[in-house]
Amino acid sequence: MKTHRFVISGGGTGGHIYPAIAIADELKKRFPNAEFLFIGAKDRMEMQRVPEAGYKIKGLWISGLQRKLTLKNLTFPFKLIFSVFKSYLILQRFKPTIAIGTGGFASGPLLLTASKLRIPYVLQEQNAFPGITNKWLASKAKMVFVAYTDMQRFFGNTPVKLTGNPVRSTLIDNAIAKKEACHFFDLNPNNPIVVMLGGSLGSQRMNEWLAEYKTEFQTRNIQLIWQCGSRYINLYKAQTNDVIKVFDFITKMNLLFACADGFISRAGAGTISELSLIGKPILFIPSPNVAEDHQTKNAEAVVNHNAALMLKESEFKNDSLVKIELLIQHVKNVNSPIAINLKNIAKPEATQNIVNHISDLI
């Protein structure tokens, strides 16, 4: 029986890394003897998260172009050339059956090189509005897996499959009682808990916003789990008390989801897919600082199904109190319509469907 080799590139943020790991985990179930190699960008979080998940990873000297004119942009052509050359050496030695790209800086040079070596590759696009790299790479891809409808228009004649975004199997497989989960976070299971997720790197604006409005939750007996990010933990760790728990990064996501009654969150595609499976009320605060403003487009796609609330950073001053009150009403309503609608748009079989298509291709 042929031993398959899978090379997977996805990184920069958790939204690219965790779908890549989820796909690898499912492929490992289907092909127990397969070999796996991840390709990431040096000094990015995938260099830590991927080995933690049990996979080998090699780093490329690559970064993205800055949207403003900076000196860093001057090094980009050299980084790209160097990364293409290193990708060539890696692919020649590893000889993958297929390459899989889930986004991030390293996907570009790796998949560009794969196409030159006639190694088939597929793309997984998490967002409602794809990034430049995936649109550029799509023309040579065998298939593009997407999470939103009406995506064919971005990818020309390349086959597009609506699968949903892959999520970590531990979020689905590990059913944990709320009481046990609340004990882990030292919170009262009898009072509602709202979790703020500022993204894997943290968000200055969201942290400042919650610091200003946290009493609106406390006066309504709402407890808070506050994921502030490693860059901001020293600023906000003193906010921890009996009803507010502050963390830089939360690894026990299954426990977090089990104890939560609602969320305040950035609108990264991977986060939306995971929260859809949980099916609890969400107030999205999309980051305005990402390419093509794709987080706003992601959030709008959910809000248009009456499956979540949204508050833009530009609306903080005028609309925060109204949106907080609406979120609390939904959190306290066990039959919250937005939570029900959110659960209905979830795609729990996304990872399996993606791997089904990959299996057919190889």
Secondary structure, 3 states (H helix, E strand, C coil): CCCCEEEEEECCCHHHHHHHHHHHHHHHHHCCCCEEEEEEECCCCHHHHHHHCCCCEEEECCCCCCCCCCCHHHHHHHHHHHHHHHHHHHHHHHCCCEEEEEECCCHHHHHHHHHHCCCCEEEEECCCCCCHHHHHHHHHCCEEEECCCCCHHHCCCCCEEECCCCCCHHHHHCCCCHHHHHHHCCCCCCCCEEEEECCCCCCHHHHHHHHHHHHHHHCCCCEEEEECCCCCHHHHHHHCCCCEEEECCCCCHHHHHHHCCEEEECCCHHHHHHHHHHCCCEEECCCCCCHHHHHHHHHHHHHCCCCCEECCHHHHHHHHHHHHHHHHHHHCCCCCHHHHHHHHCCCCCHHHHHHHHHHHHC
